[in-house]
Amino acid sequence: MRICSLSYVGMVLLLVSTPAMAQTGPKGEKTKTPALTTAKSLAKETDTQQSQSTEAGGDDLAAIRKSSQEFTKAFDEGDAHAIAALWTEDGDYSDTMGQVFKGRAAIEKEYGDFFAAKKGFRIQITIDSLRLLSPTAAIEDGHAVVTQSPAGTTNTTNTTKYVVVHVKVGEKWLMSTARDTLVETPSTVRELDDMEWLIGSWVAEDYGSRTESVCRWVANKSFVERSYTVKHPDESTTSGIQLIGFNSQGGHIQSWNFSSDGGFAVGVWTRRDRGWSAEISGITGAGISTTAVNVLTRLDNNAYSWQSVSRTAGGISLPDTDEIVIKRTKISH
């Protein structure tokens, strides 16, 4: 567009300083055609050509984006043959380990081996940049997240950045070269890997009270947020939010609880066989100091037990709670 605008300005400047151009009319008579008419005609032709070029580029970019969707579909279905078909015959793929697979047959075998060894994996692709280099070449930058969803869990496997060079073969856009680079997971996220199975919705019933809770990742998976509501036998309800994260200074998992009565508590978590114990200290909404040790034991992917022991309130010992079983109601994706 800048070229078009500058060309038009140049034509107008010529109009100011140049006499009208002469053309030979019927019977050899000379007629004058205003230079402005010629300038407008040329400008219109240039705009038309640029418009056609833009439309063609848009169609090409749309075709490349469609091939990205086809890749995602083939990956989720574990179809190595369909994935390889998206490359040129002599295309190549370099994985996060730097291994290079040359040609469709090698690429198909690599993906086939991956799908055979790792079932239930899915991919989410985000295109960060896509641009044409020429009418028959384009470059794409983006990132992909690969996840696995076996029974009852949703485990993030890895995140990669990628660069793909596409070429147009006939009327079809194909990948010529693809390069993957692994994105390192922050250490704070890795420390919470054992919490992944908690993600989802849960329910527990105990002596007429019903507790419903939802656990989800927040802040780029740096924390698990657990929101809960307790309905008591008298129909009253209490609610609250718990955040679980890694305290990099203390080197341990830590939780922060905030309840609807204005109370709050902090917990230091320690790994134990099949679960965790958390030493809790807090203050109720009425200003009373409390302490407890909460014990969480994983029974399977869809159930865990919880019990609070060694409890005190205002310095007075309280009896341990009964152990209750909390069951999953819905898997969160």
TITISE-188294 format. One record per residue (C-alpha): residue number from 1; x, y, z. Coordinates in Angstrom, 2 decimals. Layout:
<nodes>
{NUM {X Y Z}}
...
</nodes>
This chain:
<nodes>
{1 {0.00 0.00 0.00}}
{2 {2.89 2.38 0.65}}
{3 {4.20 1.80 -2.89}}
{4 {0.78 2.50 -4.35}}
{5 {0.40 5.75 -2.37}}
{6 {3.88 7.00 -3.24}}
{7 {3.33 6.21 -6.94}}
{8 {0.10 8.19 -6.95}}
{9 {1.76 11.20 -5.26}}
{10 {4.55 11.08 -7.85}}
{11 {1.99 11.12 -10.67}}
{12 {0.26 14.15 -9.19}}
{13 {3.59 15.98 -8.94}}
{14 {4.24 15.20 -12.60}}
{15 {0.81 16.61 -13.42}}
{16 {1.71 19.92 -11.82}}
{17 {4.98 20.34 -13.71}}
{18 {4.26 18.56 -17.02}}
{19 {2.02 19.68 -19.87}}
{20 {-0.87 17.53 -21.00}}
{21 {0.14 14.49 -23.03}}
{22 {-0.81 14.40 -26.69}}
{23 {-2.46 11.48 -28.50}}
{24 {-3.14 11.01 -32.19}}
{25 {-6.84 11.02 -32.91}}
{26 {-8.89 10.21 -36.01}}
{27 {-7.47 11.51 -39.30}}
{28 {-4.12 12.13 -37.64}}
{29 {-5.47 14.98 -35.52}}
{30 {-3.74 15.46 -32.22}}
{31 {-5.97 15.51 -29.15}}
{32 {-5.02 16.21 -25.56}}
{33 {-5.69 13.64 -22.81}}
{34 {-5.34 15.05 -19.30}}
{35 {-2.41 13.50 -17.47}}
{36 {-4.65 13.16 -14.41}}
{37 {-6.88 10.71 -16.30}}
{38 {-3.86 8.61 -17.18}}
{39 {-2.62 8.76 -13.59}}
{40 {-5.97 7.63 -12.22}}
{41 {-6.14 4.80 -14.73}}
{42 {-2.68 3.54 -13.77}}
{43 {-3.44 3.89 -10.07}}
{44 {-6.69 1.95 -10.48}}
{45 {-4.87 -0.83 -12.35}}
{46 {-2.22 -1.03 -9.63}}
{47 {-4.87 -1.18 -6.87}}
{48 {-6.69 -3.96 -8.73}}
{49 {-3.51 -6.00 -9.07}}
{50 {-2.69 -5.53 -5.38}}
{51 {-6.23 -6.46 -4.38}}
{52 {-6.05 -9.65 -6.42}}
{53 {-2.67 -10.44 -4.88}}
{54 {-4.02 -9.90 -1.35}}
{55 {-7.01 -12.11 -2.01}}
{56 {-4.78 -14.84 -3.39}}
{57 {-2.50 -14.57 -0.34}}
{58 {-5.50 -14.81 1.96}}
{59 {-6.65 -17.97 0.24}}
{60 {-3.19 -19.49 0.55}}
{61 {-2.91 -18.66 4.26}}
{62 {-6.38 -20.08 4.85}}
{63 {-5.33 -23.29 3.09}}
{64 {-2.28 -23.57 5.35}}
{65 {-4.38 -23.03 8.47}}
{66 {-6.71 -25.76 7.27}}
{67 {-3.77 -28.15 6.94}}
{68 {-2.91 -27.35 10.58}}
{69 {-6.43 -28.43 11.56}}
{70 {-5.98 -31.60 9.52}}
{71 {-2.74 -32.30 11.40}}
{72 {-4.51 -31.88 14.74}}
{73 {-7.31 -34.25 13.70}}
{74 {-4.87 -36.88 12.45}}
{75 {-2.75 -36.62 15.62}}
{76 {-5.74 -36.98 17.95}}
{77 {-6.87 -40.04 15.97}}
{78 {-3.38 -41.55 15.98}}
{79 {-3.27 -41.60 12.17}}
{80 {0.43 -41.55 11.23}}
{81 {-0.28 -42.06 7.52}}
{82 {-2.53 -38.97 7.36}}
{83 {0.11 -36.91 9.17}}
{84 {2.89 -37.96 6.80}}
{85 {0.68 -37.06 3.83}}
{86 {0.86 -33.43 4.94}}
{87 {4.60 -33.37 4.12}}
{88 {6.23 -33.21 0.71}}
{89 {7.70 -36.48 -0.60}}
{90 {11.21 -35.42 0.47}}
{91 {10.17 -33.31 3.46}}
{92 {11.92 -33.58 6.80}}
{93 {10.99 -33.33 10.47}}
{94 {13.34 -32.60 13.39}}
{95 {12.05 -33.55 16.86}}
{96 {12.87 -31.99 20.23}}
{97 {15.89 -34.33 20.60}}
{98 {17.38 -33.10 17.33}}
{99 {16.67 -36.33 15.46}}
{100 {15.89 -35.72 11.79}}
{101 {13.43 -37.87 9.84}}
{102 {13.74 -37.48 6.09}}
{103 {10.92 -38.33 3.68}}
{104 {7.28 -39.31 4.17}}
{105 {8.05 -42.95 4.97}}
{106 {10.43 -42.06 7.82}}
{107 {8.03 -39.43 9.20}}
{108 {5.12 -41.87 9.10}}
{109 {7.17 -44.52 10.92}}
{110 {8.21 -42.07 13.63}}
{111 {4.65 -40.97 14.33}}
{112 {3.43 -44.57 14.07}}
{113 {5.94 -45.67 16.73}}
{114 {4.88 -42.76 18.95}}
{115 {1.17 -43.59 18.71}}
{116 {1.84 -47.29 19.33}}
{117 {3.79 -46.54 22.51}}
{118 {1.63 -43.71 23.86}}
{119 {-2.12 -44.08 23.69}}
{120 {-4.71 -41.38 24.20}}
{121 {-2.53 -38.38 23.45}}
{122 {-4.03 -35.19 22.02}}
{123 {-2.50 -32.02 20.66}}
{124 {-3.51 -28.37 20.73}}
{125 {-1.78 -26.16 18.16}}
{126 {-1.59 -22.36 18.32}}
{127 {-0.25 -20.51 15.29}}
{128 {1.67 -17.45 16.52}}
{129 {2.80 -16.21 13.10}}
{130 {2.06 -17.19 9.50}}
{131 {3.29 -15.30 6.45}}
{132 {3.98 -15.84 2.78}}
{133 {7.61 -15.66 1.64}}
{134 {6.65 -15.97 -2.02}}
{135 {3.66 -17.21 -4.03}}
{136 {4.86 -20.79 -3.40}}
{137 {6.50 -20.62 0.04}}
{138 {5.36 -19.69 3.56}}
{139 {6.72 -19.87 7.09}}
{140 {4.74 -20.68 10.23}}
{141 {5.75 -20.22 13.87}}
{142 {3.70 -21.50 16.78}}
{143 {3.51 -23.69 19.84}}
{144 {1.82 -26.97 20.63}}
{145 {0.68 -28.59 23.87}}
{146 {0.49 -32.39 23.99}}
{147 {-1.72 -33.91 26.69}}
{148 {-2.77 -37.39 27.69}}
{149 {-6.19 -38.26 29.11}}
{150 {-6.15 -41.82 30.44}}
{151 {-9.03 -42.98 32.65}}
{152 {-9.80 -40.31 35.21}}
{153 {-6.88 -37.97 34.63}}
{154 {-5.70 -35.10 32.44}}
{155 {-1.90 -34.97 32.43}}
{156 {0.03 -32.35 30.53}}
{157 {2.96 -33.99 28.77}}
{158 {4.94 -31.17 27.20}}
{159 {4.85 -27.90 25.35}}
{160 {6.89 -27.31 22.20}}
{161 {7.63 -24.38 19.94}}
{162 {7.80 -25.14 16.25}}
{163 {8.80 -23.63 12.92}}
{164 {7.38 -24.99 9.65}}
{165 {8.26 -24.07 6.08}}
{166 {5.36 -24.75 3.71}}
{167 {5.66 -25.05 -0.06}}
{168 {2.94 -25.06 -2.67}}
{169 {2.98 -28.20 -4.81}}
{170 {0.45 -27.82 -7.60}}
{171 {-2.61 -26.44 -5.87}}
{172 {-1.82 -27.93 -2.44}}
{173 {0.25 -26.55 0.42}}
{174 {2.54 -29.13 2.08}}
{175 {5.13 -29.03 4.83}}
{176 {8.69 -29.07 3.56}}
{177 {10.57 -28.68 6.84}}
{178 {9.38 -28.77 10.46}}
{179 {11.45 -28.16 13.59}}
{180 {10.31 -28.73 17.19}}
{181 {11.92 -27.21 20.30}}
{182 {10.92 -28.29 23.79}}
{183 {9.72 -25.52 26.12}}
{184 {11.15 -26.11 29.57}}
{185 {8.52 -26.42 32.28}}
{186 {9.10 -24.01 35.20}}
{187 {10.35 -25.82 38.31}}
{188 {7.39 -24.53 40.34}}
{189 {5.04 -26.28 37.93}}
{190 {6.98 -29.55 38.07}}
{191 {6.75 -29.52 41.87}}
{192 {2.96 -29.65 41.55}}
{193 {2.87 -32.61 39.15}}
{194 {1.57 -34.86 41.94}}
{195 {-1.47 -32.58 42.23}}
{196 {-2.60 -33.15 38.63}}
{197 {-5.03 -35.93 39.55}}
{198 {-6.92 -33.54 41.86}}
{199 {-8.12 -31.45 38.91}}
{200 {-11.88 -31.91 38.58}}
{201 {-15.11 -31.77 40.59}}
{202 {-15.59 -33.62 43.87}}
{203 {-18.34 -34.34 46.41}}
{204 {-18.46 -35.72 49.97}}
{205 {-21.28 -36.35 52.43}}
{206 {-20.83 -36.65 56.17}}
{207 {-23.51 -36.64 58.90}}
{208 {-25.98 -34.72 56.79}}
{209 {-23.48 -32.20 55.45}}
{210 {-22.62 -32.14 51.75}}
{211 {-19.37 -30.66 50.49}}
{212 {-18.89 -29.87 46.82}}
{213 {-15.51 -28.72 45.54}}
{214 {-13.83 -27.93 42.24}}
{215 {-10.07 -28.04 41.67}}
{216 {-8.50 -26.29 38.69}}
{217 {-5.18 -24.94 37.51}}
{218 {-4.64 -21.17 37.68}}
{219 {-1.81 -18.71 36.96}}
{220 {-0.20 -20.72 34.17}}
{221 {-0.45 -23.92 36.23}}
{222 {1.59 -22.41 39.07}}
{223 {-1.26 -23.00 41.54}}
{224 {-4.18 -25.34 42.11}}
{225 {-7.31 -23.45 43.11}}
{226 {-9.85 -25.40 45.15}}
{227 {-13.22 -23.70 45.62}}
{228 {-15.72 -25.38 47.93}}
{229 {-19.23 -25.04 49.33}}
{230 {-20.57 -26.87 52.38}}
{231 {-24.30 -27.31 52.88}}
{232 {-25.13 -28.08 56.51}}
{233 {-28.11 -30.06 57.86}}
{234 {-29.81 -26.79 58.90}}
{235 {-29.65 -25.64 55.24}}
{236 {-26.99 -23.00 55.98}}
{237 {-23.91 -22.89 53.78}}
{238 {-20.29 -21.93 54.11}}
{239 {-17.77 -21.56 51.32}}
{240 {-14.17 -20.76 50.68}}
{241 {-11.16 -20.90 48.42}}
{242 {-7.87 -22.72 48.84}}
{243 {-4.75 -22.07 46.77}}
{244 {-2.01 -24.71 46.64}}
{245 {1.43 -23.83 45.26}}
{246 {5.15 -24.35 45.68}}
{247 {7.02 -22.15 48.15}}
{248 {10.38 -21.86 46.38}}
{249 {11.98 -20.13 49.37}}
{250 {10.91 -22.78 51.87}}
{251 {11.22 -25.64 49.37}}
{252 {7.80 -27.13 50.12}}
{253 {4.20 -27.24 48.93}}
{254 {2.09 -24.62 50.70}}
{255 {-1.61 -23.79 50.85}}
{256 {-3.58 -20.65 51.64}}
{257 {-7.21 -20.95 52.79}}
{258 {-9.80 -18.16 52.84}}
{259 {-13.28 -18.88 54.22}}
{260 {-16.57 -17.00 53.90}}
{261 {-16.59 -16.08 57.60}}
{262 {-13.39 -14.06 57.17}}
{263 {-11.10 -16.75 58.51}}
{264 {-7.84 -17.76 56.88}}
{265 {-5.15 -20.40 57.30}}
{266 {-1.75 -21.41 55.94}}
{267 {-0.62 -25.01 55.48}}
{268 {2.76 -26.65 54.93}}
{269 {2.41 -29.87 52.95}}
{270 {4.57 -32.99 53.22}}
{271 {4.47 -35.99 50.89}}
{272 {3.50 -39.31 52.47}}
{273 {2.61 -42.76 51.21}}
{274 {-0.21 -42.34 48.66}}
{275 {-0.88 -38.76 49.59}}
{276 {-0.07 -35.74 51.70}}
{277 {-0.24 -34.36 55.23}}
{278 {-0.60 -30.63 55.80}}
{279 {0.22 -28.79 59.01}}
{280 {-2.35 -26.02 59.22}}
{281 {-2.38 -22.87 61.35}}
{282 {-4.97 -20.13 61.04}}
{283 {-7.40 -17.69 62.57}}
{284 {-11.18 -17.97 62.44}}
{285 {-13.43 -15.08 61.49}}
{286 {-14.03 -14.58 65.21}}
{287 {-10.30 -14.17 65.84}}
{288 {-9.62 -17.58 67.41}}
{289 {-6.29 -19.26 66.60}}
{290 {-6.51 -22.79 65.20}}
{291 {-4.10 -25.59 64.32}}
{292 {-4.54 -29.01 62.75}}
{293 {-2.89 -31.68 60.65}}
{294 {-4.97 -32.59 57.61}}
{295 {-4.26 -35.98 56.04}}
{296 {-5.14 -36.64 52.40}}
{297 {-4.82 -40.19 51.06}}
{298 {-5.33 -41.03 47.40}}
{299 {-7.49 -44.13 47.00}}
{300 {-7.54 -44.15 43.19}}
{301 {-7.94 -41.64 40.35}}
{302 {-11.52 -40.95 41.36}}
{303 {-11.52 -40.97 45.16}}
{304 {-9.45 -39.86 48.14}}
{305 {-9.93 -39.80 51.91}}
{306 {-9.52 -36.79 54.20}}
{307 {-9.16 -36.51 57.96}}
{308 {-8.19 -33.68 60.31}}
{309 {-6.19 -34.68 63.41}}
{310 {-4.23 -32.98 66.22}}
{311 {-6.72 -30.12 66.21}}
{312 {-6.76 -27.12 68.53}}
{313 {-8.85 -23.96 68.84}}
{314 {-7.76 -21.16 71.14}}
{315 {-5.17 -23.49 72.64}}
{316 {-7.78 -26.14 73.55}}
{317 {-7.47 -29.63 72.05}}
{318 {-10.30 -30.87 69.86}}
{319 {-11.14 -34.46 68.86}}
{320 {-10.02 -35.78 65.49}}
{321 {-12.62 -35.75 62.73}}
{322 {-13.88 -38.93 61.14}}
{323 {-12.19 -39.99 57.95}}
{324 {-14.41 -39.15 55.01}}
{325 {-14.21 -40.30 51.39}}
{326 {-14.38 -37.65 48.67}}
{327 {-15.43 -38.85 45.22}}
{328 {-14.95 -37.40 41.77}}
{329 {-18.09 -36.26 39.98}}
{330 {-16.64 -34.86 36.73}}
{331 {-13.24 -34.75 35.06}}
{332 {-12.00 -31.23 34.27}}
{333 {-10.24 -30.76 30.88}}
</nodes>
